[in-house]
Amino acid sequence: MHEVNLTQRPLATLASILPKDQAGRFRDTVATGAEAFTGRAIWHVNATATGGGVAEMLYPQLGYALAGGIRARWLTLDGNSEFFAITKRLHNAIHGMGDPAALGPATHAPYDRVLDQNAEDMLRLVQPQDLVMLHDPQPAGLVAPLQRAGLRVAWRSHIGIDRPNEQSVAAWDFLRTYIESADAFVFSRLQHAPPWIPPERLWIIPPSIDPLAPKNRPIPPRQRLRILSNAGLLSADGATPSPVVQGAPPPQPDARVVVQVSRWDRLKDMPGVMAGFARARLPGDVHLMLVAPAVTGVSDDPEGAEVQAECLAYWHELPGNIRRHISLVSVPMDDLVQNATIINAIQRHASVVVQKSLAEGFGLTVAEAMWKGKPMVASAVGGIQDQITDELNGLLVDPGDLDAFALALERLLGDQYLADRLGHAARRQVRSHFLDDRQITQSIELFETMLNDRAREPETPSATSAT
């Protein structure tokens, strides 16, 4: 296992941008938590420190916790290619995709071997009085060994599907043997929790974003143009072709840009984005950019390179007059701050941001774009529906309806008043519901409850209650 270095983030900086009452609740809850957790560490365990939404959330949230006097620590797993291939199958199956037979009995042994070694490593670091949060399928097998050592353990799923199918049931059958004894279960949506989870141990805590992180803090227009030009995402006079851009050359700085930011993941339906864009009747100055982290920087996703190649192959199949308006961008992961700054700049530069996922546990990129006041076209799936109300703060479409997607693009790019109205409402929605103060507050309430009772009573008052 590897411990991730954390940096304190002053609570006052986050509180300063919140409404007064909201800021006061945040400060009070952190202070109460610091007192309740005296003498204990709170450990978070996930697959990787780079390239995914969980990692992006943990850096700021644990930094604020540290600044508030809470001993937060973060570990990532050691795993091999076979282990991550299995957990990718689990990821896809929980989203309702893949072959259920690929999660048969023979799959458990290689999964167990990796987690047995990680458990040995972790048990040399933790103390029985500590609390643990395990994130997603990769570390699920650590629940039992940690509990045997006396620790209280929560398991959190950041992914899910609203309507179970054969694939998702197979995934939960696989995981149930590992997680069933957990002291608490955390999901982003009630619909994502399998029915066998006891209601008294079920918590609903949606993800959130840090408005002050490099990916979300303000960038003046001239600076973001400079950032994007230097990174090769906008054309510049005399510049050599950028190695991060495939497909069409990057657009000119004055072009209107439609952007989707996501991993190279089949569930993000990048070919569908291109197909929907191709159907839209748009002015000639509109350019589509599909933006993702470079596949070499995402260690827990063995399918990334395949999906990137599939997207490029699909781009080649499009008519030439469409191809020249679509670029595929892989942002380097060597410098995480630089990566986040580039993503921030391209989202802020965009005229419209889209998220045409086939399934989505939550969709942090949706919250990020909404915080930036961007009009959005997004799929009416999973946690996206908890963030966007159709026609109020964005436009929702059926992910399989390419004509509806195309029409939504036409509306936003042809009606600036509508785009501005939706963008302003989107920012207000995120300020009220999806900034880190809310998730930190709910997480502290969860850990306090785990200290008081391994099985939370259903009637316990809490903003996170699923009952």
C-alpha positions as CSV (number, residue, x, y, z in Angstrom):
1,M,0.0,0.0,0.0
2,H,1.0,3.6,-0.5
3,E,0.2,6.6,1.7
4,V,-0.8,9.7,-0.1
5,N,0.7,13.0,1.2
6,L,-2.0,15.5,2.2
7,T,-1.8,19.2,2.6
8,Q,-4.0,21.2,5.0
9,R,-6.5,23.6,3.4
10,P,-7.7,26.4,5.7
11,L,-11.4,26.0,6.6
12,A,-11.8,29.8,6.4
13,T,-11.1,29.9,2.7
14,L,-14.0,27.6,1.9
15,A,-16.3,29.2,4.5
16,S,-15.6,32.6,3.0
17,I,-17.5,31.8,-0.2
18,L,-20.5,30.2,1.6
19,P,-23.6,31.9,2.9
20,K,-23.2,32.9,6.5
21,D,-25.5,30.2,8.0
22,Q,-24.0,27.5,5.8
23,A,-20.5,28.5,6.8
24,G,-21.3,28.5,10.5
25,R,-22.7,24.9,10.3
26,F,-19.6,23.8,8.5
27,R,-17.2,25.2,11.1
28,D,-19.3,23.9,14.0
29,T,-19.5,20.4,12.7
30,V,-15.7,20.1,12.0
31,A,-15.0,21.3,15.5
32,T,-17.4,18.8,17.0
33,G,-15.8,16.0,14.9
34,A,-12.3,16.9,15.9
35,E,-13.2,16.6,19.5
36,A,-15.1,13.3,19.0
37,F,-12.2,11.7,17.1
38,T,-9.5,12.7,19.5
39,G,-6.9,9.9,19.6
40,R,-8.2,8.2,16.4
41,A,-7.2,8.4,12.8
42,I,-9.7,8.2,10.0
43,W,-8.3,6.2,7.1
44,H,-9.6,6.3,3.5
45,V,-8.6,3.6,1.1
46,N,-9.1,3.5,-2.7
47,A,-7.4,2.3,-5.9
48,T,-5.4,5.3,-7.1
49,A,-4.3,8.8,-6.1
50,T,-4.7,10.1,-9.7
51,G,-7.1,10.1,-12.6
52,G,-10.5,9.6,-11.0
53,G,-13.3,11.4,-9.2
54,V,-12.7,9.7,-5.8
55,A,-9.1,10.9,-5.8
56,E,-10.1,14.4,-6.8
57,M,-12.6,14.5,-3.9
58,L,-10.2,13.1,-1.3
59,Y,-7.4,15.6,-1.7
60,P,-9.4,18.7,-0.7
61,Q,-11.8,17.1,1.7
62,L,-9.0,15.4,3.8
63,G,-7.0,18.7,3.6
64,Y,-9.9,20.6,5.2
65,A,-10.3,17.8,7.8
66,L,-6.6,18.0,8.7
67,A,-6.9,21.8,9.1
68,G,-9.8,21.3,11.4
69,G,-7.9,19.0,13.7
70,I,-9.1,15.6,12.4
71,R,-6.4,13.0,11.8
72,A,-7.2,12.1,8.2
73,R,-5.0,9.6,6.3
74,W,-5.2,8.1,2.8
75,L,-3.9,4.8,1.4
76,T,-4.0,3.5,-2.1
77,L,-3.8,-0.2,-3.0
78,D,-1.0,-2.2,-4.6
79,G,-2.5,-4.3,-7.4
80,N,-1.6,-6.2,-10.5
81,S,-3.1,-6.2,-14.0
82,E,-5.3,-9.2,-13.3
83,F,-6.7,-7.6,-10.1
84,F,-7.5,-4.3,-11.9
85,A,-9.1,-6.3,-14.9
86,I,-11.4,-7.9,-12.4
87,T,-12.3,-4.7,-10.6
88,K,-12.9,-3.0,-14.0
89,R,-15.4,-5.9,-14.8
90,L,-17.0,-5.2,-11.4
91,H,-17.2,-1.5,-12.3
92,N,-18.9,-2.2,-15.6
93,A,-21.2,-4.8,-14.2
94,I,-22.4,-2.5,-11.4
95,H,-23.3,-0.1,-14.2
96,G,-25.3,-2.9,-15.9
97,M,-22.7,-3.8,-18.6
98,G,-20.5,-6.8,-19.4
99,D,-20.8,-10.6,-19.1
100,P,-22.0,-11.8,-15.7
101,A,-20.1,-15.1,-16.2
102,A,-16.9,-13.1,-16.0
103,L,-17.5,-12.7,-12.3
104,G,-17.7,-16.4,-11.5
105,P,-16.1,-18.4,-8.6
106,A,-12.7,-18.5,-10.2
107,T,-12.5,-14.7,-10.1
108,H,-12.3,-14.6,-6.3
109,A,-8.9,-16.2,-5.9
110,P,-6.8,-13.5,-7.7
111,Y,-8.9,-10.8,-6.2
112,D,-8.3,-12.2,-2.7
113,R,-4.6,-12.7,-3.2
114,V,-4.1,-9.0,-3.8
115,L,-6.2,-7.8,-1.0
116,D,-4.8,-10.3,1.5
117,Q,-1.4,-8.7,0.9
118,N,-2.8,-5.2,1.2
119,A,-4.5,-6.1,4.4
120,E,-1.2,-7.2,5.9
121,D,0.3,-3.9,4.9
122,M,-2.6,-1.9,6.3
123,L,-2.7,-3.7,9.6
124,R,0.8,-2.6,10.4
125,L,-0.3,1.0,10.2
126,V,-3.7,1.2,11.8
127,Q,-4.9,1.0,15.4
128,P,-8.0,-0.7,16.8
129,Q,-9.6,2.6,17.7
130,D,-9.3,4.0,14.2
131,L,-12.1,4.4,11.7
132,V,-11.9,3.3,8.0
133,M,-13.7,4.3,4.8
134,L,-13.2,1.9,1.8
135,H,-14.1,3.3,-1.6
136,D,-15.6,1.3,-4.4
137,P,-15.0,-2.4,-5.4
138,Q,-11.2,-2.4,-5.3
139,P,-10.7,-2.5,-1.5
140,A,-13.9,-4.2,-0.6
141,G,-12.1,-7.3,0.5
142,L,-10.5,-5.4,3.4
143,V,-13.7,-5.1,5.4
144,A,-13.4,-8.4,7.2
145,P,-9.7,-8.4,8.1
146,L,-9.9,-4.8,9.4
147,Q,-13.0,-5.6,11.5
148,R,-11.3,-8.7,13.0
149,A,-8.5,-6.3,14.1
150,G,-11.2,-4.2,16.0
151,L,-11.6,-1.3,13.5
152,R,-15.0,0.1,12.5
153,V,-15.3,0.1,8.7
154,A,-17.6,1.8,6.3
155,W,-17.8,0.9,2.6
156,R,-18.7,3.4,0.0
157,S,-19.9,2.9,-3.6
158,H,-19.5,5.9,-5.9
159,I,-21.1,4.0,-8.7
160,G,-24.4,2.4,-9.4
161,I,-27.4,1.8,-11.7
162,D,-31.0,2.9,-11.1
163,R,-32.6,-0.2,-12.4
164,P,-30.8,-3.5,-11.6
165,N,-30.2,-6.0,-14.3
166,E,-28.5,-9.4,-14.6
167,Q,-25.0,-7.8,-14.8
168,S,-25.5,-5.6,-11.7
169,V,-27.0,-8.4,-9.7
170,A,-23.9,-10.6,-10.5
171,A,-21.6,-7.8,-9.4
172,W,-23.4,-7.3,-6.1
173,D,-23.4,-11.1,-5.5
174,F,-19.7,-11.0,-5.9
175,L,-19.2,-8.1,-3.5
176,R,-21.7,-9.2,-0.9
177,T,-19.4,-11.8,0.6
178,Y,-16.8,-9.1,1.2
179,I,-18.9,-6.2,2.4
180,E,-22.0,-7.5,4.1
181,S,-20.6,-7.1,7.6
182,A,-19.5,-3.4,7.1
183,D,-20.6,-1.1,9.9
184,A,-22.0,1.4,7.4
185,F,-22.7,1.5,3.7
186,V,-22.6,4.8,1.7
187,F,-24.1,5.4,-1.7
188,S,-24.6,8.5,-3.8
189,R,-28.3,7.6,-4.5
190,L,-30.8,5.5,-2.7
191,Q,-31.6,3.7,-6.0
192,H,-28.0,2.4,-6.2
193,A,-28.1,0.4,-3.0
194,P,-28.9,-3.3,-3.3
195,P,-32.0,-4.4,-1.4
196,W,-30.1,-6.7,1.0
197,I,-28.3,-3.8,2.8
198,P,-29.9,-3.1,6.2
199,P,-31.6,0.3,6.2
200,E,-30.2,1.1,9.6
201,R,-26.6,0.9,8.1
202,L,-27.4,2.7,4.9
203,W,-26.3,6.3,4.3
204,I,-26.9,8.5,1.3
205,I,-24.1,11.0,0.8
206,P,-23.7,12.5,-2.7
207,P,-20.3,13.6,-3.9
208,S,-19.2,17.3,-4.0
209,I,-16.5,19.6,-5.4
210,D,-14.0,22.0,-3.9
211,P,-14.6,25.4,-5.4
212,L,-11.1,26.5,-4.5
213,A,-9.3,23.5,-6.1
214,P,-7.2,24.2,-9.2
215,K,-9.9,22.5,-11.3
216,N,-12.6,24.9,-10.0
217,R,-11.1,28.2,-8.9
218,P,-11.6,31.3,-11.1
219,I,-9.4,31.9,-14.1
220,P,-9.5,35.3,-16.0
221,P,-10.4,35.0,-19.7
222,R,-7.0,36.1,-21.0
223,Q,-5.2,33.7,-18.7
224,R,-7.3,30.7,-19.7
225,L,-6.7,31.5,-23.4
226,R,-3.0,31.5,-22.6
227,I,-3.2,28.2,-20.7
228,L,-5.1,26.5,-23.5
229,S,-2.8,27.8,-26.2
230,N,0.3,26.7,-24.3
231,A,-1.2,23.2,-23.7
232,G,-2.0,22.9,-27.4
233,L,-5.8,22.8,-27.0
234,L,-6.3,26.0,-29.0
235,S,-4.6,26.8,-32.3
236,A,-1.8,29.4,-32.2
237,D,0.0,31.0,-35.1
238,G,3.2,29.1,-35.9
239,A,2.6,26.4,-33.3
240,T,3.5,22.8,-34.1
241,P,0.8,20.2,-33.8
242,S,0.1,19.2,-30.2
243,P,0.8,15.6,-29.2
244,V,-2.2,15.7,-26.8
245,V,-4.7,16.3,-29.6
246,Q,-6.0,13.7,-32.0
247,G,-8.6,13.9,-34.7
248,A,-9.0,17.5,-36.0
249,P,-6.5,20.2,-35.1
250,P,-7.6,22.3,-32.2
251,P,-10.0,25.2,-32.8
252,Q,-9.1,28.8,-33.1
253,P,-9.5,30.9,-29.9
254,D,-12.6,32.6,-31.1
255,A,-14.4,29.4,-32.0
256,R,-17.4,28.3,-29.9
257,V,-16.6,25.0,-28.2
258,V,-18.7,22.1,-27.0
259,V,-16.8,20.1,-24.4
260,Q,-17.2,16.8,-22.7
261,V,-14.7,15.9,-19.9
262,S,-14.5,12.3,-18.8
263,R,-12.2,9.3,-18.7
264,W,-11.8,7.2,-21.8
265,D,-14.6,4.9,-20.6
266,R,-17.3,3.2,-22.7
267,L,-19.9,4.3,-20.1
268,K,-19.2,8.0,-21.1
269,D,-20.4,7.3,-24.7
270,M,-17.9,9.5,-26.5
271,P,-18.9,7.9,-29.9
272,G,-22.5,8.9,-29.0
273,V,-21.4,12.4,-28.4
274,M,-19.7,12.6,-31.8
275,A,-22.8,11.0,-33.4
276,G,-25.2,13.5,-31.8
277,F,-22.9,16.4,-32.6
278,A,-22.9,15.2,-36.3
279,R,-26.7,15.3,-36.4
280,A,-26.9,18.9,-35.0
281,R,-27.4,21.7,-37.4
282,L,-24.7,24.1,-36.1
283,P,-22.9,27.1,-37.3
284,G,-19.5,26.6,-38.8
285,D,-17.7,28.1,-35.9
286,V,-18.7,25.4,-33.4
287,H,-16.1,22.7,-32.5
288,L,-16.5,19.6,-30.3
289,M,-13.7,18.6,-27.9
290,L,-13.7,15.3,-26.1
291,V,-11.3,15.8,-23.2
292,A,-9.9,13.0,-21.0
293,P,-6.8,12.2,-18.9
294,A,-4.0,10.5,-20.7
295,V,-4.5,6.8,-20.3
296,T,-1.0,6.3,-18.9
297,G,-1.9,8.3,-15.8
298,V,-5.0,6.2,-14.8
299,S,-3.5,3.1,-13.2
300,D,-6.8,1.3,-12.3
301,D,-8.4,1.4,-15.7
302,P,-7.0,-1.2,-18.1
303,E,-9.6,-0.4,-20.8
304,G,-8.7,3.3,-21.3
305,A,-6.3,2.8,-24.2
306,E,-8.8,0.5,-26.0
307,V,-11.6,3.1,-25.6
308,Q,-9.4,5.9,-26.8
309,A,-8.5,3.8,-29.9
310,E,-12.2,3.0,-30.5
311,C,-13.1,6.7,-30.3
312,L,-10.4,7.6,-32.8
313,A,-11.5,4.9,-35.2
314,Y,-15.1,6.2,-34.9
315,W,-13.9,9.7,-35.7
316,H,-12.2,8.4,-38.9
317,E,-15.6,7.0,-40.0
318,L,-17.4,10.4,-39.8
319,P,-17.8,12.5,-42.9
320,G,-15.0,14.9,-43.6
321,N,-17.1,18.0,-43.0
322,I,-17.8,16.7,-39.5
323,R,-14.4,15.4,-38.7
324,R,-12.7,18.8,-39.0
325,H,-14.9,20.1,-36.2
326,I,-14.1,17.3,-33.6
327,S,-10.9,16.9,-31.6
328,L,-10.0,14.2,-29.1
329,V,-7.7,15.5,-26.3
330,S,-5.6,13.5,-23.8
331,V,-4.4,15.8,-21.0
332,P,-1.1,14.7,-19.4
333,M,-1.2,13.5,-15.8
334,D,2.4,14.1,-15.0
335,D,1.6,17.3,-13.0
336,L,-1.8,17.0,-11.3
337,V,-2.1,20.8,-10.7
338,Q,-1.4,21.5,-14.3
339,N,-3.9,18.9,-15.5
340,A,-6.6,20.3,-13.2
341,T,-5.8,23.8,-14.4
342,I,-6.1,22.8,-18.1
343,I,-9.5,21.1,-17.4
344,N,-10.7,24.2,-15.6
345,A,-9.7,26.4,-18.4
346,I,-11.4,24.3,-21.1
347,Q,-14.6,24.0,-19.1
348,R,-14.6,27.8,-18.6
349,H,-13.8,28.4,-22.3
350,A,-16.7,26.2,-23.4
351,S,-19.9,27.6,-24.8
352,V,-21.7,24.4,-23.8
353,V,-20.6,21.4,-21.6
354,V,-22.1,18.0,-22.2
355,Q,-22.1,14.7,-20.3
356,K,-23.8,12.0,-22.4
357,S,-23.1,9.1,-20.0
358,L,-24.9,5.8,-20.4
359,A,-24.8,5.4,-16.6
360,E,-23.4,7.6,-13.9
361,G,-23.0,7.2,-10.2
362,F,-23.0,11.0,-9.7
363,G,-20.9,12.8,-12.3
364,L,-18.5,15.2,-10.8
365,T,-17.7,16.8,-14.1
366,V,-21.4,17.9,-14.1
367,A,-21.0,19.7,-10.8
368,E,-17.7,21.3,-11.9
369,A,-19.3,22.7,-15.1
370,M,-22.4,23.9,-13.3
371,W,-20.2,25.7,-10.7
372,K,-18.6,27.5,-13.6
373,G,-22.0,28.7,-14.7
374,K,-22.0,26.7,-17.9
375,P,-25.2,25.6,-19.7
376,M,-25.2,21.8,-19.9
377,V,-26.7,19.0,-22.0
378,A,-26.6,15.8,-20.0
379,S,-28.1,12.3,-19.8
380,A,-31.0,11.7,-17.5
381,V,-29.3,8.9,-15.7
382,G,-28.0,8.3,-12.2
383,G,-26.8,11.1,-10.1
384,I,-26.9,13.6,-13.0
385,Q,-30.6,13.8,-12.3
386,D,-29.9,14.8,-8.7
387,Q,-27.9,17.8,-10.0
388,I,-29.8,19.0,-13.1
389,T,-33.5,19.7,-13.3
390,D,-34.5,19.8,-16.9
391,E,-35.1,23.3,-18.3
392,L,-34.4,24.8,-14.8
393,N,-30.6,24.6,-14.6
394,G,-29.7,22.5,-17.6
395,L,-31.1,20.2,-20.3
396,L,-31.6,16.5,-19.8
397,V,-31.9,14.0,-22.6
398,D,-32.3,10.2,-22.9
399,P,-28.8,8.9,-23.6
400,G,-30.0,6.8,-26.5
401,D,-31.8,9.7,-28.2
402,L,-29.3,11.3,-30.5
403,D,-31.8,13.6,-32.1
404,A,-32.8,15.0,-28.7
405,F,-29.1,15.5,-27.9
406,A,-28.6,17.3,-31.2
407,L,-31.6,19.5,-30.7
408,A,-30.5,20.5,-27.2
409,L,-27.1,21.6,-28.6
410,E,-28.9,23.6,-31.3
411,R,-31.1,25.3,-28.7
412,L,-28.2,26.3,-26.4
413,L,-25.9,27.5,-29.2
414,G,-28.8,29.4,-30.8
415,D,-30.3,31.1,-27.8
416,Q,-27.8,33.0,-25.6
417,Y,-30.6,34.1,-23.2
418,L,-31.5,30.4,-22.5
419,A,-27.8,29.4,-22.1
420,D,-27.2,32.3,-19.6
421,R,-30.3,31.6,-17.6
422,L,-29.5,27.9,-17.2
423,G,-25.9,28.6,-16.4
424,H,-26.7,31.1,-13.6
425,A,-29.2,28.7,-12.1
426,A,-26.6,25.9,-12.3
427,R,-24.1,27.8,-10.3
428,R,-26.7,28.5,-7.6
429,Q,-27.6,24.8,-7.4
430,V,-24.0,23.8,-6.8
431,R,-23.4,26.5,-4.2
432,S,-26.4,25.3,-2.2
433,H,-26.0,21.5,-2.5
434,F,-22.7,20.2,-4.0
435,L,-19.8,22.0,-2.4
436,D,-17.4,20.2,0.0
437,D,-18.8,21.7,3.2
438,R,-21.9,19.6,2.8
439,Q,-20.1,16.3,2.1
440,I,-17.6,16.9,4.9
441,T,-20.4,17.6,7.4
442,Q,-22.3,14.5,6.4
443,S,-19.1,12.3,6.6
444,I,-18.4,13.6,10.1
445,E,-21.9,12.7,11.2
446,L,-21.4,9.2,9.7
447,F,-18.1,8.6,11.6
448,E,-19.6,9.9,14.8
449,T,-22.5,7.5,14.5
450,M,-20.1,4.6,13.8
451,L,-18.3,5.5,17.1
452,N,-21.6,5.4,19.1
453,D,-23.1,2.3,17.6
454,R,-22.1,-0.2,14.9
455,A,-25.7,-0.4,13.8
456,R,-27.3,3.0,13.4
457,E,-30.9,3.1,14.5
458,P,-33.2,4.1,11.6
459,E,-34.8,6.9,13.5
460,T,-31.5,8.7,14.2
461,P,-31.9,12.2,12.9
462,S,-29.4,13.0,10.1
463,A,-29.4,14.7,6.8
464,T,-27.9,11.5,5.3
465,S,-30.6,9.2,6.5
466,A,-31.9,6.9,3.8
467,T,-35.2,6.2,5.6
